[in-house]
């Protein structure tokens, strides 16, 4: 399920989970399931951020190469 989410959806769901986990009356089993889902969402968000960072770095390197070529 989490693999189908985009970054914004995953982050929103993660925020919802954190809010629920802060409830002192939360059932232990429910809390454990939410924690497991939260860890999975954290990994997904981290991966998507790393992919975006790589893409940004590539774009900037290409742009710097084009800028250097056009100034010659």
C-alpha positions as CSV (number, residue, x, y, z in Angstrom):
1,X,0.0,0.0,0.0
2,X,2.7,2.6,0.9
3,X,4.6,2.0,-2.3
4,X,1.6,3.5,-4.3
5,X,1.8,6.8,-2.4
6,X,3.5,9.9,-3.6
7,X,5.7,11.9,-1.3
8,X,3.0,14.3,-0.2
9,X,0.5,11.5,0.5
10,X,3.0,9.5,2.5
11,X,4.1,12.5,4.5
12,X,0.4,13.4,5.3
13,X,-0.3,9.8,6.4
14,X,2.9,9.8,8.5
15,X,1.7,13.0,10.3
16,X,-1.6,11.4,11.0
17,X,0.1,8.3,12.5
18,X,2.3,10.5,14.7
19,X,-0.8,12.3,15.9
20,X,-2.5,9.0,16.8
21,X,0.6,7.7,18.5
22,X,0.6,10.7,20.8
23,X,-2.8,9.6,22.2
24,X,-2.1,8.1,25.7
25,X,-5.2,5.9,25.4
26,X,-4.1,4.2,22.2
27,X,-4.3,0.4,22.3
28,X,-0.9,-1.2,22.3
29,X,-1.6,-3.5,19.4
30,X,-2.9,-0.6,17.3
31,X,0.1,1.5,18.3
32,X,2.5,-1.2,17.1
33,X,0.7,-1.5,13.8
34,X,0.8,2.2,13.4
35,X,4.5,2.3,14.3
36,X,5.2,-0.4,11.7
37,X,3.3,1.6,9.0
38,X,5.1,4.8,10.1
39,X,8.5,3.2,9.7
40,X,7.6,2.0,6.3
41,X,6.4,5.5,5.3
42,X,9.5,7.0,6.7
43,X,11.6,4.8,4.5
44,X,9.5,5.6,1.5
45,X,9.8,9.4,2.1
46,X,13.5,9.1,2.6
47,X,13.9,7.2,-0.6
48,X,11.8,9.7,-2.6
49,X,13.8,12.6,-1.1
50,X,17.1,10.9,-2.1
51,X,15.8,10.4,-5.6
52,X,14.8,14.0,-5.9
53,X,18.2,15.1,-4.6
54,X,19.9,13.0,-7.1
55,X,17.8,14.4,-9.9
56,X,18.4,18.0,-8.8
57,X,22.1,17.4,-8.6
58,X,22.1,16.0,-12.1
59,X,20.1,18.9,-13.5
60,X,22.4,21.4,-11.9
61,X,25.5,19.7,-13.2
62,X,24.0,19.6,-16.7
63,X,23.1,23.3,-16.4
64,X,26.6,24.2,-15.2
65,X,28.0,22.3,-18.1
66,X,25.8,24.2,-20.5
67,X,26.6,27.5,-18.9
68,X,30.4,26.8,-19.2
69,X,30.0,25.8,-22.9
70,X,28.0,28.9,-23.8
71,X,30.5,31.3,-22.2
72,X,33.4,29.9,-24.4
